[in-house]
Amino acid sequence: MNQQNKLFIIRLPECMVRTGLSRSSIYQRIAEGTFPKPFSLGGKKARAVGWLSSSIDNFINDLIEASNKAEMDV
């Protein structure tokens, strides 16, 4: 199994590094429905959340595609 097929969870600091977005920008985009929602890492009362690395990778790829499309439309 190669690295891309492995599932792993990333936490907010890593999510911020990968996307270049601040904490508040990430949570604003979650509220707008334009960023992947995190999932709980410990049940209903747990405060720790994380994202699947693949969902963040897909988000980044979608941003790149949208940017490339916008450049072509100009």
C-alpha positions as a Markdown table, in Angstrom:
| # | Residue | x | y | z |
|---|---|---|---|---|
| 1 | Met | 0.0 | 0.0 | 0.0 |
| 2 | Asn | 1.5 | 3.3 | -1.0 |
| 3 | Gln | 1.5 | 6.5 | 1.2 |
| 4 | Gln | -1.5 | 8.0 | -0.7 |
| 5 | Asn | -3.8 | 5.1 | 0.1 |
| 6 | Lys | -3.1 | 5.2 | 3.9 |
| 7 | Leu | -5.7 | 7.0 | 6.0 |
| 8 | Phe | -4.5 | 9.3 | 8.7 |
| 9 | Ile | -5.9 | 12.1 | 10.8 |
| 10 | Ile | -4.5 | 15.5 | 10.9 |
| 11 | Arg | -5.2 | 18.1 | 13.7 |
| 12 | Leu | -5.8 | 21.8 | 13.3 |
| 13 | Pro | -2.1 | 23.0 | 13.4 |
| 14 | Glu | -1.2 | 20.6 | 10.5 |
| 15 | Cys | -4.4 | 21.6 | 8.7 |
| 16 | Met | -3.4 | 25.3 | 9.0 |
| 17 | Val | 0.1 | 24.5 | 7.7 |
| 18 | Arg | -1.2 | 22.5 | 4.7 |
| 19 | Thr | -3.8 | 25.1 | 3.7 |
| 20 | Gly | -2.1 | 28.3 | 4.7 |
| 21 | Leu | -5.4 | 29.3 | 6.4 |
| 22 | Ser | -5.7 | 30.7 | 9.9 |
| 23 | Arg | -7.8 | 28.9 | 12.5 |
| 24 | Ser | -10.6 | 31.5 | 12.2 |
| 25 | Ser | -10.6 | 31.2 | 8.4 |
| 26 | Ile | -10.9 | 27.4 | 8.6 |
| 27 | Tyr | -13.9 | 27.6 | 11.0 |
| 28 | Gln | -15.5 | 30.3 | 9.0 |
| 29 | Arg | -15.2 | 28.2 | 5.8 |
| 30 | Ile | -16.6 | 25.2 | 7.7 |
| 31 | Ala | -19.6 | 27.4 | 8.7 |
| 32 | Glu | -20.0 | 28.4 | 5.0 |
| 33 | Gly | -19.8 | 24.8 | 3.9 |
| 34 | Thr | -16.7 | 25.4 | 1.8 |
| 35 | Phe | -14.2 | 23.5 | 4.0 |
| 36 | Pro | -14.4 | 19.8 | 5.1 |
| 37 | Lys | -16.0 | 19.4 | 8.5 |
| 38 | Pro | -13.9 | 17.9 | 11.2 |
| 39 | Phe | -14.9 | 14.8 | 13.2 |
| 40 | Ser | -14.7 | 14.1 | 16.9 |
| 41 | Leu | -11.7 | 12.1 | 18.1 |
| 42 | Gly | -13.3 | 10.9 | 21.3 |
| 43 | Gly | -17.0 | 10.9 | 21.4 |
| 44 | Lys | -19.7 | 13.4 | 22.1 |
| 45 | Lys | -18.0 | 15.2 | 25.0 |
| 46 | Ala | -14.5 | 15.2 | 23.5 |
| 47 | Arg | -13.2 | 18.5 | 22.3 |
| 48 | Ala | -10.5 | 17.1 | 20.1 |
| 49 | Val | -11.3 | 17.0 | 16.4 |
| 50 | Gly | -9.4 | 16.1 | 13.3 |
| 51 | Trp | -9.7 | 15.8 | 9.5 |
| 52 | Leu | -8.8 | 13.0 | 7.2 |
| 53 | Ser | -5.7 | 14.0 | 5.4 |
| 54 | Ser | -7.3 | 13.0 | 2.1 |
| 55 | Ser | -10.2 | 15.4 | 2.6 |
| 56 | Ile | -7.7 | 18.3 | 3.1 |
| 57 | Asp | -5.7 | 17.2 | 0.1 |
| 58 | Asn | -9.0 | 17.2 | -1.9 |
| 59 | Phe | -9.8 | 20.7 | -0.7 |
| 60 | Ile | -6.4 | 22.0 | -1.7 |
| 61 | Asn | -6.7 | 20.3 | -5.1 |
| 62 | Asp | -10.1 | 21.9 | -5.6 |
| 63 | Leu | -8.7 | 25.3 | -4.8 |
| 64 | Ile | -5.9 | 24.8 | -7.4 |
| 65 | Glu | -8.3 | 23.7 | -10.0 |
| 66 | Ala | -10.6 | 26.7 | -9.4 |
| 67 | Ser | -7.7 | 29.0 | -9.6 |
| 68 | Asn | -6.4 | 27.5 | -12.8 |
| 69 | Lys | -9.9 | 27.7 | -14.3 |
| 70 | Ala | -10.3 | 31.3 | -13.3 |
| 71 | Glu | -6.9 | 32.1 | -15.0 |
| 72 | Met | -8.1 | 30.5 | -18.2 |
| 73 | Asp | -11.4 | 32.4 | -18.2 |
| 74 | Val | -9.6 | 35.7 | -18.1 |
